Amino acid sequence: MLYREALGAALRTRRLEQGRTLQDVATAAAVSTPYLSEIERGRKDASSEVVVTIADALRTRLDALMFDIADRFETAAARIVVELPLAEDALADATITPLRPTADPQLLAA
């Protein structure tokens, strides 16, 4: 997970919880609606100044937003840790085959 994806998800969640539109929040934050949409979808990086203005427009504290982002990373990391033993089991059962057949020692001696 990228920071911009976690930020976008946190912003979108807050906006939807408030029942507000992209246009309403974009206007309040003095950013374009398409730009806010790209930020929410995790496709654009937002400067710290823009993040602060969007958080203000959503009437949310910046520290609360950052804790939400940290929780999203923690959840994503927990999913990876749970999946790792399965991957290790698959590797343990795998057979390694050479990329090319080994040479016959009798042919090498001739």
BELVENQUI-V494507 format. One record per residue. N is the residue number from 1. RES is the residue in three letters. PSI is psi in degrees with one decimal (999 if undefined). Layout:
N/RES/PSI  N/RES/PSI
//
This chain:
1/MET/136.9  2/LEU/155.0  3/TYR/-44.4  4/ARG/-31.1  5/GLU/-42.9  6/ALA/-41.7  7/LEU/-48.8  8/GLY/-43.3  9/ALA/-40.1  10/ALA/-41.4  11/LEU/-45.3  12/ARG/-43.1  13/THR/-46.5  14/ARG/-43.4  15/ARG/-45.4  16/LEU/-36.2  17/GLU/-30.3  18/GLN/-5.4  19/GLY/31.0  20/ARG/155.7  21/THR/162.0  22/LEU/-44.5  23/GLN/-42.2  24/ASP/-48.3  25/VAL/-40.3  26/ALA/-43.2  27/THR/-45.2  28/ALA/-31.1  29/ALA/-4.2  30/ALA/41.3  31/VAL/162.0  32/SER/151.7  33/THR/-44.8  34/PRO/-37.3  35/TYR/-44.5  36/LEU/-39.1  37/SER/-43.9  38/GLU/-38.7  39/ILE/-47.0  40/GLU/-32.6  41/ARG/1.8  42/GLY/21.2  43/ARG/-17.6  44/LYS/140.6  45/ASP/138.0  46/ALA/139.8  47/SER/163.2  48/SER/-34.8  49/GLU/-41.9  50/VAL/-40.7  51/VAL/-42.9  52/VAL/-43.6  53/THR/-36.3  54/ILE/-42.8  55/ALA/-42.4  56/ASP/-43.5  57/ALA/-31.7  58/LEU/1.2  59/ARG/46.5  60/THR/146.7  61/ARG/143.6  62/LEU/-39.4  63/ASP/-36.8  64/ALA/-39.3  65/LEU/-43.1  66/MET/-37.8  67/PHE/-38.1  68/ASP/-44.2  69/ILE/-43.9  70/ALA/-40.4  71/ASP/-37.9  72/ARG/-39.8  73/PHE/-39.8  74/GLU/-41.6  75/THR/-43.3  76/ALA/-41.0  77/ALA/-37.9  78/ALA/-37.6  79/ARG/-39.7  80/ILE/-44.0  81/VAL/-39.5  82/VAL/-35.6  83/GLU/-22.1  84/LEU/-46.3  85/PRO/-34.5  86/LEU/-41.3  87/ALA/-39.9  88/GLU/-39.2  89/ASP/-40.8  90/ALA/-39.1  91/LEU/-36.8  92/ALA/-32.6  93/ASP/-8.2  94/ALA/144.2  95/THR/140.8  96/ILE/123.2  97/THR/138.8  98/PRO/152.9  99/LEU/-32.3  100/ARG/152.3  101/PRO/146.6  102/THR/149.2  103/ALA/146.2  104/ASP/123.3  105/PRO/-31.2  106/GLN/-36.1  107/LEU/-33.3  108/LEU/-33.3  109/ALA/-23.6  110/ALA/999
//
